[in-house]
Amino acid sequence: MSTQQLATPPDTTITPTSDSLRAALERQAQAELALHARRRQVSKAFLAVQTGYCLYLMLKWIWQGHYIGGPIYAVLVWGLLMFLYYPVSLLWYPRQRAFEQACRAADAERMEAGKAFLASQALGPYRWVSRGGRMLGVFPESRALYLLAPEVGDRHLLMDAARVVKQVSVDEQATTSSTSKTTTKHGWRNIYGPSNSFIAVIGGGKSRSTTTTTHKTVRTFTLQVHLQCEGQAPFWVQLPFADDWQEARNWQLLIEQVAGLRA
């Protein structure tokens, strides 16, 4: 038996992605750079105008003799002008929209590339899920795991689950928001004339306020898979499942069974 026959096959097979996916990812990166450049340009211009105007006011008030109040009022005006920064953000909205469209196009292209790769593998039936710009596939019969994600350079990774998967968990995050509503009820009082005769009933007496606070908790779940391929540093892959705990849990159990982490 030769040495080549005795050699252990690699736990991970890496396949480069298609040209169409690389082009979509490049367009996404360019759109992101354009958005950051536009946001930085507008922010610098706004800050320059804001600071120049407040500096002018401060010097004017100091010239008029307001040596202490001038700088204080100038700082207050500077803070008030910050509220204008939110409408200014509309100036980079077209770049923001272009970036979001590029992200959606890249996600769609990534999904198509992943589906085509999975279908080309003669490893038996498979299941896949695409969440948060990441695509994960499982071949239960062949005990293989597939990954296409930014963490691996958006390349096709076909892995031996038993050798690569180290840990699988579902992380839960809870966000609580509170809304308060105050209801005020005014009492009534009688109005009497000079001769102590009853005239009318009007409001404006004692009032009673009731405050009702409503708490709403939103729970989100994220599937976390800890992987370590041969010759590479370990890394985590996270797939958000929003509030679908059951689906995240199903995928956790499936991956654990394929990797031999669960009997």
Backbone bond lengths (Angstrom), bond angles and torsions (degrees), N, CA, C in turn:
res aa  C-N    CA-C-N  psi(-1)  N-CA   C-N-CA  omega(-1)  CA-C   N-CA-C  phi
1 M - - - 1.467 - - 1.533 108.49 -
2 S 1.311 117.41 130.57 1.457 122.00 -174.44 1.517 110.66 -79.28
3 T 1.317 113.90 164.26 1.466 119.86 177.40 1.518 111.00 -63.58
4 Q 1.336 118.23 -35.08 1.454 121.99 -179.28 1.526 111.08 -63.77
5 Q 1.361 116.52 -36.81 1.452 120.08 179.06 1.530 111.44 -70.38
6 L 1.331 117.32 -30.28 1.454 121.30 -179.57 1.519 112.61 -80.74
7 A 1.309 117.15 -18.78 1.461 120.73 -176.76 1.527 110.33 -64.51
8 T 1.332 116.12 139.09 1.457 121.55 178.24 1.521 109.64 -78.33
9 P 1.303 117.93 129.43 1.464 119.47 179.35 1.518 110.61 -63.78
10 P 1.309 118.64 151.91 1.472 121.07 -179.26 1.525 110.47 -63.55
11 D 1.331 115.32 150.64 1.463 118.74 -179.74 1.516 112.69 -80.28
12 T 1.337 117.00 -11.26 1.460 120.29 -177.11 1.522 110.07 -139.66
13 T 1.327 115.48 133.60 1.466 121.91 174.19 1.520 107.69 -112.41
14 I 1.328 115.99 123.63 1.469 121.78 -176.42 1.527 109.00 -107.21
15 T 1.333 115.89 127.72 1.460 122.28 179.11 1.520 108.79 -123.04
16 P 1.327 118.41 127.68 1.476 119.81 178.57 1.524 111.21 -61.99
17 T 1.320 116.01 153.07 1.461 120.97 179.37 1.519 110.31 -80.37
18 S 1.321 115.30 169.45 1.461 121.75 -177.93 1.524 110.89 -73.64
19 D 1.319 114.60 162.97 1.470 120.15 178.56 1.525 111.29 -64.13
20 S 1.341 117.14 -35.49 1.468 119.93 -178.96 1.530 111.34 -64.66
21 L 1.326 117.28 -39.02 1.465 119.97 178.33 1.520 110.63 -70.02
22 R 1.309 117.34 -41.13 1.466 119.28 177.95 1.519 110.87 -62.35
23 A 1.342 117.21 -37.23 1.461 120.32 178.24 1.531 111.16 -67.13
24 A 1.334 116.44 -40.23 1.462 119.83 178.40 1.525 110.93 -65.30
25 L 1.324 117.41 -40.27 1.465 120.88 178.22 1.522 111.19 -67.24
26 E 1.318 116.89 -34.63 1.464 120.30 177.63 1.528 110.53 -67.69
27 R 1.316 117.15 -40.00 1.472 119.99 176.77 1.527 110.92 -64.98
28 Q 1.309 116.86 -36.48 1.452 120.40 177.06 1.524 110.60 -64.91
29 A 1.316 117.21 -44.06 1.464 120.88 179.65 1.536 110.81 -64.06
30 Q 1.327 117.16 -40.88 1.458 120.27 179.14 1.525 111.31 -65.72
31 A 1.341 116.83 -40.62 1.468 120.34 178.16 1.527 111.01 -64.30
32 E 1.333 116.92 -37.11 1.454 120.23 178.32 1.526 111.33 -67.30
33 L 1.320 116.77 -41.59 1.464 120.00 177.60 1.526 111.29 -63.56
34 A 1.337 116.52 -41.00 1.465 120.43 178.84 1.518 111.30 -64.28
35 L 1.330 117.21 -38.21 1.461 121.21 178.17 1.518 110.76 -65.15
36 H 1.326 117.83 -46.72 1.459 121.00 179.84 1.531 111.27 -63.31
37 A 1.333 116.39 -39.68 1.465 119.80 179.74 1.524 111.12 -65.05
38 R 1.337 116.94 -42.65 1.460 120.48 179.51 1.524 111.32 -66.45
39 R 1.325 116.75 -42.64 1.462 120.67 179.33 1.521 110.82 -63.09
40 R 1.339 116.81 -42.14 1.457 120.61 179.16 1.529 110.66 -65.66
41 Q 1.331 117.62 -39.67 1.459 121.32 -179.30 1.525 111.29 -64.91
42 V 1.335 116.87 -46.96 1.464 121.06 -179.36 1.527 110.66 -66.43
43 S 1.330 117.37 -40.77 1.460 120.85 -179.11 1.520 111.17 -63.92
44 K 1.319 117.44 -41.70 1.464 120.49 179.23 1.526 110.79 -64.91
45 A 1.344 116.71 -41.52 1.461 119.79 179.69 1.527 111.05 -65.39
46 F 1.328 116.78 -42.26 1.466 120.32 179.04 1.531 110.76 -63.70
47 L 1.324 116.65 -43.64 1.462 120.59 -179.70 1.521 111.15 -64.31
48 A 1.325 116.59 -37.79 1.461 119.65 -179.95 1.529 110.95 -66.32
49 V 1.339 117.12 -45.13 1.465 120.84 179.61 1.526 110.44 -65.64
50 Q 1.332 116.56 -42.99 1.459 120.96 -179.46 1.524 111.22 -62.13
51 T 1.322 116.27 -47.29 1.462 120.43 -179.04 1.519 111.64 -66.78
52 G 1.339 117.89 -40.88 1.455 121.27 179.46 1.522 112.21 -63.79
53 Y 1.335 115.89 -41.42 1.465 119.36 179.74 1.526 111.16 -65.78
54 C 1.324 117.29 -44.29 1.469 120.66 -179.87 1.529 111.26 -67.18
55 L 1.318 116.70 -35.60 1.459 119.73 177.16 1.524 110.67 -65.31
56 Y 1.335 116.52 -39.22 1.461 120.80 176.75 1.528 110.99 -61.57
57 L 1.361 115.94 -45.21 1.464 119.22 179.29 1.523 111.69 -63.26
58 M 1.324 117.05 -40.16 1.457 120.38 -178.96 1.524 110.99 -64.11
59 L 1.320 116.73 -46.04 1.470 119.93 178.63 1.524 111.54 -64.01
60 K 1.332 116.21 -37.14 1.471 119.98 179.71 1.522 110.63 -65.13
61 W 1.345 116.10 -44.74 1.460 119.17 -178.52 1.530 111.15 -70.23
62 I 1.313 117.69 -35.34 1.470 119.83 176.44 1.522 110.06 -65.27
63 W 1.337 117.41 -38.89 1.469 121.85 178.64 1.523 110.88 -63.78
64 Q 1.349 115.04 -30.32 1.464 119.57 179.02 1.530 111.96 -83.70
65 G 1.322 117.62 0.13 1.453 120.65 175.64 1.513 115.49 102.58
66 H 1.313 117.54 3.18 1.467 120.58 179.25 1.534 108.38 -91.21
67 Y 1.331 114.90 75.87 1.461 119.20 -172.40 1.530 112.59 -71.57
68 I 1.311 118.33 -29.74 1.467 121.43 179.05 1.525 111.40 -101.00
69 G 1.325 115.23 -45.57 1.465 119.16 -178.60 1.517 112.80 -67.97
70 G 1.342 117.00 -31.54 1.467 119.96 -178.24 1.525 112.84 -57.93
71 P 1.341 118.10 -56.35 1.465 118.82 178.03 1.525 113.86 -60.77
72 I 1.361 115.77 -36.85 1.469 118.18 -179.79 1.523 110.83 -64.95
73 Y 1.319 117.49 -46.16 1.461 120.91 179.74 1.534 111.25 -65.69
74 A 1.310 115.74 -35.29 1.474 118.71 179.08 1.529 110.88 -64.04
75 V 1.333 116.01 -40.28 1.470 119.68 177.33 1.516 110.54 -65.60
76 L 1.335 117.31 -39.51 1.461 120.29 178.33 1.522 111.53 -64.00
77 V 1.316 116.38 -42.05 1.471 119.75 177.22 1.521 110.68 -63.56
78 W 1.332 116.05 -39.09 1.472 120.16 178.04 1.532 110.52 -59.47
79 G 1.342 116.46 -41.78 1.456 119.86 178.61 1.516 112.47 -67.78
80 L 1.346 116.93 -39.50 1.464 120.01 179.50 1.529 111.65 -65.86
81 L 1.318 116.19 -34.81 1.465 119.16 179.82 1.524 112.54 -67.40
82 M 1.330 117.45 -17.40 1.460 119.74 178.41 1.529 111.79 -63.32
83 F 1.338 117.08 -24.25 1.465 119.61 177.63 1.528 111.15 -65.91
84 L 1.317 116.88 -22.64 1.460 119.67 177.67 1.529 112.25 -75.32
85 Y 1.333 116.70 -10.28 1.468 119.57 -177.47 1.525 111.27 -69.05
86 Y 1.329 117.36 -28.98 1.460 119.81 -179.21 1.531 112.12 -67.37
87 P 1.341 120.06 -46.58 1.474 118.33 173.83 1.525 113.00 -63.43
88 V 1.323 116.51 -30.22 1.468 119.68 179.68 1.525 111.24 -63.77
89 S 1.345 116.55 -27.39 1.464 119.68 -179.54 1.523 112.37 -62.27
90 L 1.331 117.27 -17.29 1.472 119.61 176.71 1.524 111.80 -65.37
91 L 1.324 117.31 -18.90 1.459 120.04 -178.86 1.527 112.22 -68.54
92 W 1.334 117.25 -24.31 1.466 117.89 176.63 1.532 111.74 -107.40
93 Y 1.328 117.22 14.76 1.465 119.72 179.23 1.530 112.53 -62.10
94 P 1.351 119.80 -40.86 1.469 117.85 177.54 1.528 113.14 -58.73
95 R 1.333 117.14 -38.79 1.471 119.49 177.48 1.531 110.52 -68.49
96 Q 1.336 116.20 -36.48 1.468 120.25 177.54 1.524 110.53 -63.04
97 R 1.314 115.97 -42.59 1.468 120.39 179.82 1.523 111.03 -66.68
98 A 1.329 116.79 -40.12 1.462 120.26 178.28 1.525 111.32 -64.13
99 F 1.329 116.50 -38.10 1.464 120.03 178.04 1.527 111.13 -66.06
100 E 1.329 117.21 -42.90 1.465 120.01 178.79 1.526 111.26 -63.15
101 Q 1.321 117.49 -39.37 1.464 120.40 177.13 1.523 110.88 -64.88
102 A 1.329 117.23 -39.30 1.462 120.51 178.26 1.523 110.88 -65.47
103 C 1.335 117.12 -36.79 1.470 120.36 177.87 1.522 110.94 -65.81
104 R 1.322 116.65 -43.02 1.469 119.40 178.32 1.520 111.57 -64.31
105 A 1.326 116.19 -39.45 1.462 119.35 178.78 1.526 111.20 -66.10
106 A 1.326 117.26 -39.33 1.465 120.74 178.70 1.525 111.07 -67.00
107 D 1.346 117.09 -39.64 1.464 120.03 178.20 1.522 111.13 -64.00
108 A 1.335 116.21 -41.45 1.465 119.41 179.06 1.526 111.03 -65.65
109 E 1.328 117.33 -40.81 1.461 120.71 179.23 1.523 110.74 -67.76
110 R 1.335 117.12 -37.25 1.463 120.92 177.73 1.535 110.38 -63.43
111 M 1.326 116.68 -41.46 1.452 120.09 -179.94 1.526 111.03 -64.79
112 E 1.325 117.03 -43.07 1.464 120.24 179.65 1.527 111.29 -64.69
113 A 1.336 116.17 -40.29 1.465 119.37 179.03 1.519 110.74 -65.75
114 G 1.333 116.79 -40.49 1.458 120.10 178.94 1.516 112.04 -65.94
115 K 1.319 117.28 -43.10 1.463 120.88 179.29 1.526 111.41 -62.98
116 A 1.331 116.52 -39.83 1.460 119.21 178.47 1.526 111.54 -66.09
117 F 1.342 116.78 -39.18 1.466 119.72 179.78 1.526 110.86 -67.25
118 L 1.319 118.05 -42.87 1.459 121.16 179.75 1.524 111.20 -62.52
119 A 1.318 116.01 -40.27 1.460 119.44 -179.27 1.528 112.62 -68.50
120 S 1.336 116.61 -22.61 1.461 119.97 -177.82 1.523 112.99 -84.68
121 Q 1.338 117.23 -8.01 1.458 120.85 -177.19 1.534 110.60 -91.65
122 A 1.328 116.12 130.82 1.471 121.72 179.10 1.529 109.10 -90.98
123 L 1.338 116.06 63.23 1.459 120.92 -177.10 1.522 112.26 -119.60
124 G 1.313 116.78 13.20 1.451 120.14 178.46 1.519 112.34 92.75
125 P 1.324 116.32 -170.33 1.471 120.63 -179.63 1.530 111.12 -61.52
126 Y 1.309 114.84 152.62 1.462 119.50 -178.66 1.520 110.02 -146.03
127 R 1.305 114.93 161.00 1.455 123.52 173.50 1.527 108.52 -128.61
128 W 1.298 117.04 148.52 1.456 119.71 179.85 1.524 109.71 -142.98
129 V 1.333 114.34 158.08 1.458 121.76 176.90 1.521 107.74 -143.99
130 S 1.324 116.31 142.95 1.467 121.92 179.40 1.519 108.15 -126.01
131 R 1.314 115.59 116.96 1.463 121.88 -179.44 1.526 109.70 -143.85
132 G 1.333 114.88 137.60 1.458 120.11 173.32 1.519 114.35 58.06
133 G 1.348 118.59 36.58 1.452 120.78 179.87 1.515 113.98 74.10
134 R 1.336 116.79 19.65 1.463 121.55 179.17 1.527 108.88 -133.01
135 M 1.315 115.66 142.92 1.459 120.65 -179.59 1.515 109.05 -123.86
136 L 1.329 114.82 128.55 1.458 121.60 -177.95 1.514 108.73 -125.91
137 G 1.335 116.13 134.07 1.452 121.66 179.54 1.521 111.25 -130.02
138 V 1.333 115.88 152.74 1.459 121.60 -178.45 1.529 108.94 -134.14
139 F 1.325 115.94 131.62 1.462 123.13 171.56 1.531 107.17 -106.39
140 P 1.334 118.93 96.21 1.474 120.31 -174.70 1.521 113.51 -60.62
141 E 1.340 117.71 -41.45 1.457 119.73 -176.32 1.523 111.80 -71.20
142 S 1.311 117.14 -39.52 1.465 121.08 -178.94 1.517 112.27 -88.48
143 R 1.320 117.29 -5.19 1.468 122.57 -178.49 1.534 111.56 53.11
144 A 1.317 114.28 46.78 1.460 120.59 179.68 1.524 109.20 -116.38
145 L 1.313 114.92 149.84 1.462 122.16 -179.68 1.521 108.39 -121.59
146 Y 1.313 115.70 136.70 1.471 121.50 -179.14 1.526 109.06 -116.99
147 L 1.341 116.02 142.00 1.457 120.77 -179.86 1.517 110.15 -143.67
148 L 1.323 115.20 135.17 1.456 123.21 172.15 1.523 106.49 -136.01
149 A 1.334 116.96 106.49 1.464 120.87 -171.87 1.522 110.40 -155.55
150 P 1.328 117.73 160.25 1.463 120.39 176.75 1.518 113.17 -60.55
151 E 1.339 117.52 -28.86 1.461 120.93 -179.38 1.528 112.34 -60.96
152 V 1.317 117.38 -23.66 1.467 121.29 -178.68 1.520 110.51 -115.29
153 G 1.335 115.93 25.50 1.452 119.67 177.29 1.505 114.11 71.80
154 D 1.338 117.52 24.48 1.462 122.85 -178.98 1.521 111.48 52.16
155 R 1.317 115.01 44.35 1.467 121.56 173.92 1.526 108.95 -111.35
156 H 1.334 115.54 160.64 1.462 120.49 178.33 1.525 108.83 -80.91
157 L 1.330 116.84 118.84 1.456 121.80 176.49 1.533 108.91 -112.53
158 L 1.322 116.19 120.48 1.460 122.36 175.39 1.520 106.98 -111.72
159 M 1.336 117.05 115.12 1.462 121.69 -167.17 1.525 111.63 -122.44
160 D 1.323 114.25 151.41 1.460 121.75 170.00 1.527 106.82 -79.49
161 A 1.330 116.08 106.45 1.468 120.20 -172.04 1.516 112.51 -58.56
162 A 1.312 117.90 -38.27 1.465 120.64 -176.90 1.519 111.99 -65.38
163 R 1.298 118.13 -27.52 1.461 121.79 -177.67 1.520 113.00 -97.75
164 V 1.309 117.64 -19.00 1.462 120.57 -172.57 1.529 112.46 -105.46
165 V 1.327 117.03 -40.38 1.470 120.21 -176.17 1.529 109.44 -75.37
166 K 1.321 115.97 123.54 1.462 121.80 -179.98 1.526 112.62 -104.25
167 Q 1.321 116.99 -33.31 1.463 119.53 -177.12 1.527 108.93 -161.95
168 V 1.335 115.30 144.52 1.460 121.72 176.81 1.520 108.00 -134.31
169 S 1.318 116.49 132.93 1.463 120.03 -179.27 1.520 109.64 -149.75
170 V 1.322 114.99 162.93 1.466 122.56 175.29 1.516 107.15 -116.83
171 D 1.312 115.85 116.58 1.464 121.55 -178.27 1.526 109.36 -93.47
172 E 1.313 116.50 133.41 1.465 122.01 -179.31 1.523 109.81 -110.66
173 Q 1.321 115.27 133.18 1.455 121.45 176.94 1.522 108.72 -126.53
174 A 1.320 115.91 134.00 1.464 121.62 -178.36 1.520 109.43 -118.32
175 T 1.328 116.06 129.84 1.456 122.52 177.07 1.515 108.78 -121.27
176 T 1.334 116.48 122.18 1.455 121.87 -176.60 1.525 109.59 -110.08
177 S 1.323 115.77 130.18 1.460 121.60 175.92 1.525 108.99 -120.78
178 S 1.319 116.41 144.36 1.462 121.82 -177.01 1.523 110.12 -119.49
179 T 1.335 115.67 138.24 1.461 122.38 177.39 1.519 108.81 -127.68
180 S 1.324 116.04 126.00 1.466 120.89 -178.44 1.524 110.03 -110.46
181 K 1.329 115.49 139.20 1.461 121.77 178.35 1.523 108.57 -132.59
182 T 1.315 115.66 125.37 1.463 120.90 -177.65 1.524 109.77 -108.38
183 T 1.318 116.22 126.69 1.464 122.64 177.86 1.525 108.67 -114.51
184 T 1.329 116.63 126.13 1.464 121.99 -178.03 1.515 109.79 -112.95
185 K 1.316 116.06 126.76 1.465 122.19 176.33 1.516 108.78 -111.39
186 H 1.340 115.63 127.12 1.455 121.29 -179.78 1.529 110.08 -95.69
187 G 1.322 115.05 138.54 1.450 119.60 176.70 1.534 111.77 -77.66
188 W 1.307 117.19 178.05 1.468 122.42 -179.36 1.528 108.99 -122.08
189 R 1.319 114.74 153.76 1.464 119.27 177.89 1.532 109.67 -141.75
190 N 1.267 114.59 152.08 1.461 121.03 -179.30 1.523 110.19 -87.46
191 I 1.330 116.34 145.34 1.462 123.07 177.03 1.531 107.56 -113.29
192 Y 1.342 115.60 128.42 1.466 121.72 -179.06 1.523 109.93 -118.21
193 G 1.315 114.48 148.04 1.454 121.03 179.31 1.511 112.75 -82.14
194 P 1.357 115.82 -177.59 1.465 120.07 -178.85 1.521 113.05 -59.11
195 S 1.344 116.51 -31.62 1.468 119.47 -178.75 1.519 112.01 -91.07
196 N 1.337 115.43 20.10 1.465 121.89 178.23 1.532 112.19 63.43
197 S 1.358 115.68 27.08 1.467 120.63 176.89 1.525 109.57 -96.38
198 F 1.322 116.49 145.25 1.464 122.65 -177.50 1.519 110.26 -68.66
199 I 1.330 117.50 134.27 1.465 121.21 179.60 1.526 110.85 -113.52
200 A 1.319 117.60 -54.82 1.473 119.44 -173.98 1.519 109.36 -162.11
201 V 1.345 113.87 172.54 1.464 122.11 174.50 1.521 107.68 -119.79
202 I 1.288 118.07 124.47 1.470 121.63 -179.67 1.525 109.25 -128.67
203 G 1.333 114.38 166.64 1.451 119.94 176.14 1.516 110.42 -82.19
204 G 1.312 115.01 -174.47 1.446 119.21 178.02 1.493 113.60 101.84
205 G 1.335 116.11 7.46 1.444 118.14 175.98 1.511 110.38 -81.79
206 K 1.316 116.32 -143.78 1.448 120.31 179.31 1.525 109.85 -68.70
207 S 1.298 116.80 144.09 1.466 122.11 179.02 1.522 109.56 -117.69
208 R 1.311 114.81 152.44 1.455 120.70 -179.77 1.524 108.37 -132.47
209 S 1.310 117.27 125.56 1.466 123.05 -177.61 1.514 110.20 -109.54
210 T 1.316 114.63 136.04 1.459 121.42 177.62 1.520 108.81 -124.14
211 T 1.318 116.64 123.85 1.466 121.92 -179.70 1.520 109.52 -107.40
212 T 1.330 114.77 124.68 1.467 120.91 179.06 1.518 108.65 -112.68
213 T 1.311 116.42 122.94 1.464 121.94 -179.37 1.526 109.39 -109.43
214 T 1.324 115.27 125.32 1.460 121.44 -179.90 1.521 109.29 -109.19
215 H 1.310 115.87 126.93 1.463 121.47 178.85 1.529 109.22 -105.98
216 K 1.310 115.59 130.65 1.466 121.10 179.03 1.520 108.90 -124.69
217 T 1.305 115.65 123.50 1.460 121.32 -178.88 1.520 109.81 -111.28
218 V 1.321 115.70 124.99 1.454 122.09 178.34 1.527 108.10 -109.12
219 R 1.306 116.23 124.50 1.462 121.79 -179.00 1.522 109.54 -108.20
220 T 1.320 115.70 131.07 1.465 121.94 177.54 1.518 108.97 -122.32
221 F 1.323 115.63 151.08 1.459 121.31 -174.71 1.527 109.71 -128.17
222 T 1.312 115.47 138.90 1.460 122.42 -178.65 1.521 109.37 -128.82
223 L 1.328 115.50 127.23 1.460 120.91 176.04 1.522 108.52 -82.52
224 Q 1.327 117.38 125.79 1.452 122.79 -179.48 1.521 109.41 -118.25
225 V 1.327 115.14 124.51 1.458 121.42 -179.53 1.523 108.32 -119.45
226 H 1.324 115.66 122.79 1.460 122.05 179.77 1.531 108.69 -96.26
227 L 1.341 115.81 119.09 1.458 121.63 -175.47 1.526 110.30 -122.18
228 Q 1.323 115.27 150.18 1.456 121.21 173.56 1.519 108.18 -147.16
229 C 1.329 114.67 105.50 1.452 120.24 177.98 1.525 109.47 -85.24
230 E 1.298 115.04 158.56 1.466 120.47 -177.57 1.523 110.88 -62.10
231 G 1.329 115.18 127.98 1.458 120.21 177.69 1.520 114.13 78.93
232 Q 1.329 118.37 8.43 1.461 121.33 -179.22 1.525 109.89 -128.48
233 A 1.307 114.65 156.77 1.459 120.05 178.06 1.527 109.79 -71.82
234 P 1.323 118.26 146.61 1.471 120.51 178.10 1.526 111.16 -65.08
235 F 1.308 116.38 151.86 1.457 121.08 -179.95 1.524 108.83 -150.79
236 W 1.324 114.91 161.79 1.461 122.56 179.98 1.519 109.57 -108.80
237 V 1.315 116.11 143.58 1.459 122.63 172.73 1.526 107.18 -118.94
238 Q 1.334 116.17 127.62 1.461 121.18 -176.82 1.525 109.98 -116.90
239 L 1.325 115.55 128.97 1.456 122.18 178.37 1.527 108.54 -121.93
240 P 1.336 117.96 112.92 1.472 120.32 -179.23 1.529 111.32 -75.91
241 F 1.328 116.57 136.90 1.462 122.51 178.38 1.530 111.98 -118.69
242 A 1.329 116.86 18.19 1.467 121.94 179.70 1.530 109.12 53.93
243 D 1.345 117.56 -126.28 1.461 120.41 -178.45 1.528 112.68 -98.59
244 D 1.331 117.28 10.98 1.473 121.31 -177.47 1.528 109.73 -87.21
245 W 1.335 116.10 80.21 1.462 120.72 -179.81 1.517 111.48 -64.56
246 Q 1.329 117.35 -39.32 1.453 120.98 -175.07 1.529 111.21 -62.86
247 E 1.329 117.17 -43.45 1.462 119.93 -179.39 1.526 111.03 -67.94
248 A 1.327 117.23 -40.30 1.468 119.98 176.97 1.522 110.96 -62.45
249 R 1.320 116.50 -40.61 1.458 120.88 178.96 1.533 111.09 -66.92
250 N 1.327 117.25 -39.12 1.467 120.38 178.16 1.521 111.60 -60.25
251 W 1.332 115.81 -41.99 1.460 119.19 179.18 1.523 111.47 -69.24
252 Q 1.317 116.86 -34.94 1.463 119.66 176.13 1.529 110.49 -60.62
253 L 1.326 116.89 -47.37 1.463 120.67 -178.91 1.523 111.22 -65.42
254 L 1.332 117.09 -39.38 1.461 120.41 -179.61 1.529 111.04 -63.18
255 I 1.330 116.73 -46.48 1.472 120.17 -178.78 1.523 110.17 -66.70
256 E 1.323 117.34 -39.49 1.465 119.68 179.03 1.531 111.66 -63.78
257 Q 1.324 116.88 -38.81 1.458 120.35 178.60 1.533 111.41 -66.84
258 V 1.339 116.41 -43.34 1.464 120.10 -179.95 1.528 110.33 -65.92
259 A 1.333 116.93 -37.12 1.468 120.13 -178.80 1.517 112.86 -82.48
260 G 1.311 117.82 -4.45 1.452 120.37 -179.52 1.514 113.78 78.51
261 L 1.320 117.41 16.87 1.467 120.62 178.62 1.519 111.84 -83.65
262 R 1.319 115.95 -13.50 1.454 121.00 -179.57 1.524 108.54 -136.00
263 A 1.283 116.64 133.58 1.463 120.70 -177.89 1.523 110.97 -71.63
